[in-house]
Amino acid sequence: MLLEGKKLLITGVLMDTSIAFHVARLAQEQGAEVVLTSFGRTLKITQAISRRLPRAAPVIELDVQNDEHLDTLADRVGEHTDHLDGVLHSIGFAPRGAFDFLGASWEDVATAMQVSAYSLKSLAVAALPRMREGGAVVGLTFDAQYAWPVYDWMGVSKAAFEATNRYLARDLGPKGIRSNLVSAGPISTTAAKSIPEFDQFARWGEHSPLGWDVKDPVPAAQACVALLSDWFPATTGEIVHVDGGFHATGF
């Protein structure tokens, strides 16, 4: 199996419609053991959703804005596994005000940038003591080449996120750890509901050579699983588009 014996830390499992949930599911089906993260009011939700996986997974608390959570992450992961072979970053948040580009306050922008971009570095560094040579960090992005309608400072955060991936690839490479992103097309997840007028993306498939189903998170999850495996041993700093080919044809 693709991930036989692998130990993975997976963030972002909130509902069974999320990409992260399907990464966890597919990873288990491919032989991996997974540990999930959540925090605050969503902790109990994630614990309940984890029971819908092929095997219920442990859930540890992680708020990427909480330094204590980050500083103790490796030790708390160690209560469930002695090492990690991969980490999935599926975290993003912007306050409502960040979706007004010209009117956004720095406070709202700073929150979006910390949670949605800087956290890639924070998570990777926090997990590093448990990571082994040959391991992988994989994150989920939404193509930051364009100034999308309604996406505003979240789009800027994704641009920073993609740059962070390249710098992580530079600095983790000598340690034998890869860092790559999957740029997924729009998916109707819980997170998407926080984006104003998300339904604008419903016609994405009309402009994609392969078509696109906003209700199907599995193709993006499959790409994440592949990047977490040993089948991309010399690939790092990359962004793999899983969007029906939309990025190649524009809009």
N, C-alpha and C positions, 0 to 999 in steps of 0.2 A: 504494500500500500504506500501511497505517496508520502505520508507523514508518519510512518511506522516508528513508534518509540519517541516521537517528538513531544516536547513539553512547551506549551504555548500560553502566553498571557494575552487575554483578549478583552479590550475595553469596548464600551459602547453598546452592550447588549441591554436593550430596554424592553422592546417588544419582539415577538417572533416574526415581525415584518422587517426588522432591521437587517442591514447587510451583515453587521457583526454577528447576529444570531446565526445566520446561515454560514458564516465562516466557521463559527464554533461547531455547528452541526456537521458540516462537511469535513472539518478537521478531525472530529471524533470518528466519523465514518472511514477516514483514511488512516486511522491508527494513532492519532495524537491524544494526549491528555491535555485538558485545558483548565485554566483558572480564569475566572471572570472578575471584572471590577465594576463597582458602582458606588454611589455615595448618597448620603442624605435621604430624602424621601423616596428616592428611586431604588434604594438598596433592597427593600423587601420585594419590590416589583421584579427586579432582576433575579432574586432568589427564586421567586415563583416561576418566572419564565425559564430559568435554567433547568427546571424539571421537565420541560418539553423537549430538551435535547435527548439524543439517544442514551446518554448517561448524565445524570444530574451533576453539575460542576460546582466546585466551591466558589464562593463570591467573597472578595475582600474589598474593603472600602478604599476608594481612591478619588479624592478631589484634586485635580491638577493645579488648583490655586492654593492648596494647603501644603506648605513646606514640610510639616511634620508627616503628612501622608507620604510625600515623595521620599523623605529621608529614611523612612522605615519600610518602604515598599519591598526592598530586597529581603529583609528579615521576615516580613509577613508572607511573602511568596514562599520563603523557605519552610514555612509550616506545612506546605502542600507538595513541594517538589524541591529537590536539591539544586536544580539548574533550569535554565530556560534556553530553548532553541529558537524562539521567535516571539515577537510582540506585535500585536495589531493595535494601531492607533485609529480609533473610530470616534473621535471626540470633536465636537464643534458647538459653539454657542455664541450668539451675539444678542445683546439687549435690543429691544424693539427700536430704540432710537438710532441704532447703527444702520438701519435700513432706510435712513434719510441721509444721503451722502453729504449734501451741503449743510444740513442742519444738525448733524450728529455732534454730540459733545465728546471731548477727549476721554472722559470717563467711560462712555459707552464703547468708544473705539478701542481703548486700552483693554477693556474686558474681552472684546472680540479677539484682539490680537493675542492676548495671553492664553485664552482657552483654546483658540482655534489654530494658532501657529506656534507660539513659543512652547506650548505643551508637548510638541513632538520631541523637541530637545529634552524637556524636563522628564518625560516618560522614558526616553531612551537612556538617559544618564541614571535615572533611578533604578532601572532594570539591569543596568550594565554589570553589577557585581554577580548577577546570576547567569549572565549570558555566556555562551560558549563560542569558541571559534567555529565559524561556519553558520552562525546564527543569522537571523534576519529581522529587521524592523520593517513593517509594512504599514503605510498610512492611506487613508481615503481622501481624495480631493475632488474638487469640481473645477474643471478647466479654467485656469486663471488667465488665459490669453486675451480674454475679451472683457469689456465692461458690460456685464449682463444687465438686463432690466431687473429692477427691484433688489439685486443682490448687494450692491453698494459696498459697505465696509466689510461685509463678510467676504466679498470678492477680493478686496485688498488683502484680507487676512489669508485667503487661500493662496494668493501670490507669494506672501511671506512664508506660508507653509511649504510651498514648492521650493523656494529658495533654501529654507531650513533643511529640507531633504538632501539637497546637493551638498551642503556643508556637513551634514551628518555623514553622508557617504564618504566625504573626504577624511573626516576624523575617525570614523569607526572602521574604515577599510583596513588600516594597518593592524587592527585587532581581529581581523578576519570576520567582521560583521557587515552585512549588506544593509542598505537602506533604500527602499523603493516605494513608489506611490501607485495606486490605482485611481485613475481619473474616471469616475463612473458618471454615466448619464443621470438625469434626474430620476430619483426613486421616491415614491410616496411613502416616506417613513414618518415617524413621529417628529423627528427633527425638521423635516420639510414643512410641517404644519406651522412652524414659527416664521417661515419666510412669507412675507406679504405677497399675495397674488401668485402663489406657486403654480396655480393652474395654467399660467401662461406657458409652462413647459409641457403641457399635456400633448401638444402636437409635435413634440420632438421627433417622434418616429416618422413623420411625414417628410422630414428633411434628412433622414439617416439612411444610408445605402442598405443597411441590413434591417432597418426598422428598429423600433425601441418600445418596450413595454415598461411604463413607469411603475407598474405594480410587481415587477419581477426583479428582486434583488440577487437572484442566484448567479447570473453571469459575472457580476462584479465580485461576488463571494468566491467563485471558482478561481478568478484571477488572483485574488489575495492568497488563497490556499496554494496555488502554484508558486507564487513568489516566496511563500514561507517554506517551501520544500527545497530539496537539494537540486532541483532541475534548473535553477538559474544561478549557478555557482560563481559566475563571472559578470553578473549584472548588478550594478549599484548606481545610485543617483538617477535612476530612470523613472519615467512616468508612463505607465501602460494605460492606454485609453480603452475603456470598455463602455462604449457609448453608441454602439450601432454604426460607427463610422462618421458620426456627426462632425467631429473635429476636423475631418479631412475635407469636408464640403462646405462648411460655413453655414450661414443662415440668411 
